[in-house]
């Protein structure tokens, strides 16, 4: 009987523990160190460099007044080294991939059209093209006569990354996330082709008109849009930080800001092609991410 009473008392003690005591306590987020490498040429054609991520952080700052916002210039390779090490940092605009989801907590902020192959026009006839003018990227990667270049640590999306893993490009450079040094390498003959978003070629051509001589070609099989977002280290601190960021962005006002500041200005034909997908993305973005 005494043993039964002890067991009953123990069970009452367990029931008396409040439910919240079993939940992990999120650490306070007093500072966010933002990693960014998204400097691009200003739209006015001046020599000024602007960062779309700055506009997002400027918008977030008064909405998260308890948090100090620190901005650090870092390329993709360094950013992911810090994230993988569990440092209390967030990347302003990383491509979402399954392997990265295991390294970081994400909230989506933009949707980009597929990358294309960028090449000097005189080399176009040497490319493996199909009847629709699309590049057979695996065949091109296996061709030793043409030299490709990529940015170290940068993801080129879920469709292209596996191709690059099977057949790496001959040249890698450490530069900003958008490869501001890569396209001039093509013009100087240091490489023959690269992979880039068409809008980034247009942006860089504002300061370097000679980049207009480069040809942009679609890649066969690469049709899916690329989702990018804020990525914070996959730690208790990172989860707390990404939840605060997601709740701030997950409003109609936040979605409108992201569409205005993080989405590039697309050519009219590209805008028409992807308008429905982009509209649906930002309708979903106007609310906090379910389950985060």
C-alpha beads as a LAMMPS data file, in Angstrom:
LAMMPS data file: protein, C-alpha beads

292 atoms
291 bonds

1 atom types
1 bond types

-500.0 500.0 xlo xhi
-500.0 500.0 ylo yhi
-500.0 500.0 zlo zhi

Masses

1 110.0

Atoms # bond

1 1 1 0.000 0.000 0.000
2 1 1 2.823 2.385 0.860
3 1 1 4.479 1.665 -2.449
4 1 1 1.189 2.441 -4.275
5 1 1 0.864 5.746 -2.397
6 1 1 4.425 6.750 -3.378
7 1 1 3.709 5.974 -7.020
8 1 1 0.482 7.967 -6.892
9 1 1 2.251 10.916 -5.282
10 1 1 4.950 10.810 -7.942
11 1 1 2.336 10.813 -10.716
12 1 1 0.629 13.860 -9.195
13 1 1 3.959 15.640 -9.082
14 1 1 4.459 14.955 -12.773
15 1 1 0.981 16.233 -13.562
16 1 1 1.674 19.333 -11.505
17 1 1 4.622 20.334 -13.725
18 1 1 3.352 23.082 -16.037
19 1 1 3.253 22.220 -19.743
20 1 1 5.589 25.040 -20.660
21 1 1 8.350 23.535 -18.533
22 1 1 8.798 20.758 -21.118
23 1 1 9.283 23.222 -23.966
24 1 1 12.846 24.371 -24.692
25 1 1 13.393 27.990 -23.805
26 1 1 14.555 30.060 -26.774
27 1 1 17.641 32.152 -26.031
28 1 1 17.234 35.918 -26.234
29 1 1 18.213 37.526 -29.533
30 1 1 19.937 40.801 -28.738
31 1 1 22.042 41.112 -31.898
32 1 1 21.861 39.790 -35.451
33 1 1 25.032 39.797 -37.508
34 1 1 23.905 39.955 -41.129
35 1 1 26.193 38.440 -43.780
36 1 1 25.769 39.892 -47.265
37 1 1 27.622 39.916 -50.543
38 1 1 24.945 41.345 -52.813
39 1 1 26.490 44.619 -53.911
40 1 1 25.236 45.636 -57.359
41 1 1 25.495 48.688 -59.573
42 1 1 23.034 51.505 -58.901
43 1 1 20.144 51.780 -61.364
44 1 1 21.066 55.372 -62.252
45 1 1 24.215 54.245 -64.078
46 1 1 26.546 55.902 -61.574
47 1 1 29.558 54.179 -60.060
48 1 1 27.686 53.713 -56.783
49 1 1 27.196 50.205 -55.370
50 1 1 23.924 49.384 -53.627
51 1 1 22.878 46.359 -51.591
52 1 1 19.259 45.183 -51.817
53 1 1 19.790 43.513 -48.433
54 1 1 20.376 46.915 -46.812
55 1 1 16.835 47.970 -47.677
56 1 1 15.423 44.848 -46.047
57 1 1 17.511 45.357 -42.892
58 1 1 16.553 49.052 -42.796
59 1 1 12.895 47.983 -42.892
60 1 1 13.338 45.347 -40.193
61 1 1 15.271 47.566 -37.769
62 1 1 12.356 49.656 -36.396
63 1 1 10.168 46.538 -36.290
64 1 1 12.701 44.676 -34.152
65 1 1 13.803 47.566 -31.911
66 1 1 15.164 45.246 -29.222
67 1 1 17.767 43.795 -31.602
68 1 1 21.045 45.387 -32.679
69 1 1 21.559 44.922 -36.425
70 1 1 25.204 44.468 -37.493
71 1 1 26.116 44.268 -41.197
72 1 1 29.169 42.368 -42.442
73 1 1 30.317 42.004 -46.052
74 1 1 30.998 38.319 -46.700
75 1 1 31.027 36.153 -49.804
76 1 1 29.079 32.902 -50.019
77 1 1 31.988 30.648 -49.027
78 1 1 32.797 32.556 -45.828
79 1 1 29.119 32.974 -44.962
80 1 1 28.439 29.249 -45.050
81 1 1 31.577 28.459 -43.088
82 1 1 30.239 30.671 -40.282
83 1 1 26.730 29.234 -40.511
84 1 1 27.987 25.637 -40.463
85 1 1 30.139 26.490 -37.426
86 1 1 26.995 27.570 -35.573
87 1 1 27.990 31.207 -35.211
88 1 1 25.133 33.612 -34.323
89 1 1 24.786 34.960 -37.866
90 1 1 22.158 35.224 -40.602
91 1 1 22.717 35.371 -44.361
92 1 1 20.568 37.964 -46.105
93 1 1 19.826 36.045 -49.296
94 1 1 20.781 32.389 -49.673
95 1 1 19.420 29.876 -52.167
96 1 1 17.234 27.272 -50.459
97 1 1 18.435 23.687 -50.985
98 1 1 17.744 20.464 -49.069
99 1 1 21.335 20.198 -47.846
100 1 1 21.298 23.794 -46.673
101 1 1 18.041 23.213 -44.806
102 1 1 20.067 20.816 -42.633
103 1 1 22.578 23.570 -41.866
104 1 1 20.341 26.600 -41.381
105 1 1 16.848 27.824 -40.584
106 1 1 15.244 29.662 -43.513
107 1 1 12.487 32.081 -44.283
108 1 1 11.853 32.764 -47.977
109 1 1 12.140 36.310 -49.311
110 1 1 12.375 36.121 -53.112
111 1 1 11.740 34.024 -56.203
112 1 1 14.111 34.285 -59.157
113 1 1 13.854 33.046 -62.764
114 1 1 16.259 30.261 -63.796
115 1 1 19.923 30.916 -64.390
116 1 1 21.267 30.975 -67.932
117 1 1 24.589 30.287 -69.589
118 1 1 26.612 33.443 -70.257
119 1 1 29.151 33.176 -73.060
120 1 1 31.109 35.325 -75.488
121 1 1 29.094 35.593 -78.677
122 1 1 31.876 34.282 -80.910
123 1 1 31.852 30.998 -78.992
124 1 1 28.137 30.348 -79.415
125 1 1 28.708 28.095 -82.440
126 1 1 30.909 25.797 -80.320
127 1 1 28.217 25.110 -77.729
128 1 1 26.125 21.913 -77.651
129 1 1 22.699 23.399 -78.457
130 1 1 19.437 21.617 -79.175
131 1 1 16.909 22.627 -81.811
132 1 1 15.332 25.120 -79.388
133 1 1 18.663 26.864 -78.793
134 1 1 19.054 25.453 -75.265
135 1 1 22.456 24.455 -73.914
136 1 1 23.151 20.818 -73.015
137 1 1 25.052 21.699 -69.841
138 1 1 26.408 18.200 -68.980
139 1 1 27.915 17.915 -72.472
140 1 1 29.394 21.393 -72.202
141 1 1 30.907 20.683 -68.788
142 1 1 32.598 17.583 -70.226
143 1 1 34.119 19.524 -73.149
144 1 1 37.777 20.329 -72.255
145 1 1 38.066 22.916 -75.029
146 1 1 35.811 25.427 -73.244
147 1 1 36.559 26.743 -69.757
148 1 1 33.796 27.534 -67.328
149 1 1 34.039 29.676 -64.193
150 1 1 31.979 29.703 -60.994
151 1 1 31.908 31.501 -57.652
152 1 1 33.290 29.533 -54.695
153 1 1 30.633 28.510 -52.214
154 1 1 27.748 29.782 -54.321
155 1 1 24.755 27.555 -55.031
156 1 1 23.380 27.594 -58.553
157 1 1 20.112 25.925 -57.600
158 1 1 18.814 22.401 -57.119
159 1 1 18.866 21.590 -60.846
160 1 1 22.369 22.846 -61.690
161 1 1 24.349 22.016 -58.533
162 1 1 24.253 18.231 -59.128
163 1 1 25.645 18.763 -62.651
164 1 1 28.508 20.834 -61.246
165 1 1 29.250 18.199 -58.611
166 1 1 29.547 15.487 -61.250
167 1 1 31.680 17.635 -63.555
168 1 1 33.214 20.657 -61.743
169 1 1 34.092 23.780 -63.668
170 1 1 37.761 24.324 -64.382
171 1 1 37.954 27.705 -62.598
172 1 1 36.573 28.917 -59.276
173 1 1 36.907 32.438 -57.923
174 1 1 36.256 33.912 -54.490
175 1 1 34.119 36.992 -55.000
176 1 1 30.784 38.470 -54.029
177 1 1 27.675 36.289 -54.172
178 1 1 26.719 37.703 -57.545
179 1 1 30.128 37.236 -59.103
180 1 1 30.941 40.809 -60.071
181 1 1 34.414 39.676 -61.204
182 1 1 33.246 36.683 -63.221
183 1 1 31.673 38.309 -66.277
184 1 1 34.675 40.578 -66.989
185 1 1 36.791 37.390 -66.956
186 1 1 34.842 36.220 -69.983
187 1 1 35.561 39.427 -71.891
188 1 1 39.283 39.175 -71.063
189 1 1 39.421 35.586 -72.272
190 1 1 40.284 34.165 -68.838
191 1 1 37.213 31.922 -69.083
192 1 1 34.718 31.062 -71.811
193 1 1 31.379 30.783 -70.025
194 1 1 29.656 31.273 -66.691
195 1 1 26.255 30.740 -65.083
196 1 1 24.277 33.776 -64.000
197 1 1 20.837 35.304 -63.704
198 1 1 20.103 37.396 -66.816
199 1 1 19.037 40.368 -64.684
200 1 1 22.505 40.396 -63.066
201 1 1 24.124 40.737 -66.491
202 1 1 21.868 43.715 -67.153
203 1 1 22.708 45.216 -63.753
204 1 1 26.464 44.889 -64.251
205 1 1 26.199 46.264 -67.786
206 1 1 25.115 49.604 -66.283
207 1 1 28.723 50.151 -65.214
208 1 1 30.356 48.002 -67.901
209 1 1 28.567 48.548 -71.241
210 1 1 30.922 46.061 -72.885
211 1 1 29.094 43.256 -71.053
212 1 1 26.256 43.740 -73.534
213 1 1 28.450 41.775 -75.966
214 1 1 27.863 38.596 -73.953
215 1 1 25.187 36.144 -75.092
216 1 1 22.673 34.622 -72.647
217 1 1 21.295 31.171 -73.440
218 1 1 18.746 28.975 -71.623
219 1 1 19.948 25.678 -70.170
220 1 1 18.034 22.560 -71.171
221 1 1 16.038 21.124 -68.288
222 1 1 16.599 24.112 -66.019
223 1 1 13.130 25.610 -65.794
224 1 1 12.332 25.840 -62.093
225 1 1 12.475 29.176 -60.337
226 1 1 15.073 29.643 -57.609
227 1 1 13.848 30.368 -54.071
228 1 1 16.074 32.538 -51.898
229 1 1 15.720 33.687 -48.346
230 1 1 17.241 34.650 -45.024
231 1 1 19.255 31.816 -43.472
232 1 1 20.275 31.710 -39.792
233 1 1 22.553 29.152 -38.139
234 1 1 20.756 25.946 -37.191
235 1 1 21.093 26.483 -33.441
236 1 1 18.601 27.461 -30.710
237 1 1 19.702 31.068 -31.246
238 1 1 19.178 30.747 -35.008
239 1 1 15.674 29.333 -34.561
240 1 1 14.734 32.194 -32.246
241 1 1 16.195 34.732 -34.688
242 1 1 14.506 33.308 -37.787
243 1 1 11.140 33.224 -36.016
244 1 1 11.428 36.906 -35.132
245 1 1 12.465 37.778 -38.683
246 1 1 9.731 35.628 -40.229
247 1 1 6.988 37.143 -38.083
248 1 1 8.125 40.652 -38.997
249 1 1 8.231 39.854 -42.725
250 1 1 5.051 37.765 -42.713
251 1 1 2.627 40.653 -43.206
252 1 1 1.156 42.320 -46.307
253 1 1 3.478 45.256 -45.636
254 1 1 6.485 42.960 -45.347
255 1 1 5.642 41.096 -48.534
256 1 1 5.237 44.367 -50.442
257 1 1 8.620 45.571 -49.164
258 1 1 10.332 42.333 -50.239
259 1 1 8.762 42.459 -53.678
260 1 1 9.916 46.050 -54.123
261 1 1 13.447 45.610 -52.760
262 1 1 14.525 41.975 -53.225
263 1 1 12.993 41.139 -56.593
264 1 1 14.965 42.262 -59.644
265 1 1 13.470 44.248 -62.462
266 1 1 12.721 41.560 -65.030
267 1 1 12.439 41.957 -68.801
268 1 1 8.765 42.246 -69.850
269 1 1 8.672 38.796 -71.489
270 1 1 10.195 37.168 -68.395
271 1 1 7.762 39.033 -66.140
272 1 1 4.805 37.761 -68.175
273 1 1 6.110 34.188 -68.147
274 1 1 6.537 33.969 -64.377
275 1 1 3.972 36.494 -63.113
276 1 1 1.527 33.928 -61.713
277 1 1 4.245 32.109 -59.759
278 1 1 5.645 35.360 -58.379
279 1 1 2.187 36.614 -57.363
280 1 1 1.437 33.332 -55.561
281 1 1 4.805 33.454 -53.782
282 1 1 4.205 36.911 -52.341
283 1 1 0.608 36.112 -51.352
284 1 1 2.037 33.312 -49.233
285 1 1 4.828 35.577 -47.984
286 1 1 2.254 38.047 -46.625
287 1 1 1.709 35.675 -43.690
288 1 1 4.138 34.065 -41.221
289 1 1 5.544 30.740 -42.404
290 1 1 3.350 27.900 -41.101
291 1 1 5.117 25.593 -38.665
292 1 1 8.246 27.711 -38.265

Bonds

1 1 1 2
2 1 2 3
3 1 3 4
4 1 4 5
5 1 5 6
6 1 6 7
7 1 7 8
8 1 8 9
9 1 9 10
10 1 10 11
11 1 11 12
12 1 12 13
13 1 13 14
14 1 14 15
15 1 15 16
16 1 16 17
17 1 17 18
18 1 18 19
19 1 19 20
20 1 20 21
21 1 21 22
22 1 22 23
23 1 23 24
24 1 24 25
25 1 25 26
26 1 26 27
27 1 27 28
28 1 28 29
29 1 29 30
30 1 30 31
31 1 31 32
32 1 32 33
33 1 33 34
34 1 34 35
35 1 35 36
36 1 36 37
37 1 37 38
38 1 38 39
39 1 39 40
40 1 40 41
41 1 41 42
42 1 42 43
43 1 43 44
44 1 44 45
45 1 45 46
46 1 46 47
47 1 47 48
48 1 48 49
49 1 49 50
50 1 50 51
51 1 51 52
52 1 52 53
53 1 53 54
54 1 54 55
55 1 55 56
56 1 56 57
57 1 57 58
58 1 58 59
59 1 59 60
60 1 60 61
61 1 61 62
62 1 62 63
63 1 63 64
64 1 64 65
65 1 65 66
66 1 66 67
67 1 67 68
68 1 68 69
69 1 69 70
70 1 70 71
71 1 71 72
72 1 72 73
73 1 73 74
74 1 74 75
75 1 75 76
76 1 76 77
77 1 77 78
78 1 78 79
79 1 79 80
80 1 80 81
81 1 81 82
82 1 82 83
83 1 83 84
84 1 84 85
85 1 85 86
86 1 86 87
87 1 87 88
88 1 88 89
89 1 89 90
90 1 90 91
91 1 91 92
92 1 92 93
93 1 93 94
94 1 94 95
95 1 95 96
96 1 96 97
97 1 97 98
98 1 98 99
99 1 99 100
100 1 100 101
101 1 101 102
102 1 102 103
103 1 103 104
104 1 104 105
105 1 105 106
106 1 106 107
107 1 107 108
108 1 108 109
109 1 109 110
110 1 110 111
111 1 111 112
112 1 112 113
113 1 113 114
114 1 114 115
115 1 115 116
116 1 116 117
117 1 117 118
118 1 118 119
119 1 119 120
120 1 120 121
121 1 121 122
122 1 122 123
123 1 123 124
124 1 124 125
125 1 125 126
126 1 126 127
127 1 127 128
128 1 128 129
129 1 129 130
130 1 130 131
131 1 131 132
132 1 132 133
133 1 133 134
134 1 134 135
135 1 135 136
136 1 136 137
137 1 137 138
138 1 138 139
139 1 139 140
140 1 140 141
141 1 141 142
142 1 142 143
143 1 143 144
144 1 144 145
145 1 145 146
146 1 146 147
147 1 147 148
148 1 148 149
149 1 149 150
150 1 150 151
151 1 151 152
152 1 152 153
153 1 153 154
154 1 154 155
155 1 155 156
156 1 156 157
157 1 157 158
158 1 158 159
159 1 159 160
160 1 160 161
161 1 161 162
162 1 162 163
163 1 163 164
164 1 164 165
165 1 165 166
166 1 166 167
167 1 167 168
168 1 168 169
169 1 169 170
170 1 170 171
171 1 171 172
172 1 172 173
173 1 173 174
174 1 174 175
175 1 175 176
176 1 176 177
177 1 177 178
178 1 178 179
179 1 179 180
180 1 180 181
181 1 181 182
182 1 182 183
183 1 183 184
184 1 184 185
185 1 185 186
186 1 186 187
187 1 187 188
188 1 188 189
189 1 189 190
190 1 190 191
191 1 191 192
192 1 192 193
193 1 193 194
194 1 194 195
195 1 195 196
196 1 196 197
197 1 197 198
198 1 198 199
199 1 199 200
200 1 200 201
201 1 201 202
202 1 202 203
203 1 203 204
204 1 204 205
205 1 205 206
206 1 206 207
207 1 207 208
208 1 208 209
209 1 209 210
210 1 210 211
211 1 211 212
212 1 212 213
213 1 213 214
214 1 214 215
215 1 215 216
216 1 216 217
217 1 217 218
218 1 218 219
219 1 219 220
220 1 220 221
221 1 221 222
222 1 222 223
223 1 223 224
224 1 224 225
225 1 225 226
226 1 226 227
227 1 227 228
228 1 228 229
229 1 229 230
230 1 230 231
231 1 231 232
232 1 232 233
233 1 233 234
234 1 234 235
235 1 235 236
236 1 236 237
237 1 237 238
238 1 238 239
239 1 239 240
240 1 240 241
241 1 241 242
242 1 242 243
243 1 243 244
244 1 244 245
245 1 245 246
246 1 246 247
247 1 247 248
248 1 248 249
249 1 249 250
250 1 250 251
251 1 251 252
252 1 252 253
253 1 253 254
254 1 254 255
255 1 255 256
256 1 256 257
257 1 257 258
258 1 258 259
259 1 259 260
260 1 260 261
261 1 261 262
262 1 262 263
263 1 263 264
264 1 264 265
265 1 265 266
266 1 266 267
267 1 267 268
268 1 268 269
269 1 269 270
270 1 270 271
271 1 271 272
272 1 272 273
273 1 273 274
274 1 274 275
275 1 275 276
276 1 276 277
277 1 277 278
278 1 278 279
279 1 279 280
280 1 280 281
281 1 281 282
282 1 282 283
283 1 283 284
284 1 284 285
285 1 285 286
286 1 286 287
287 1 287 288
288 1 288 289
289 1 289 290
290 1 290 291
291 1 291 292
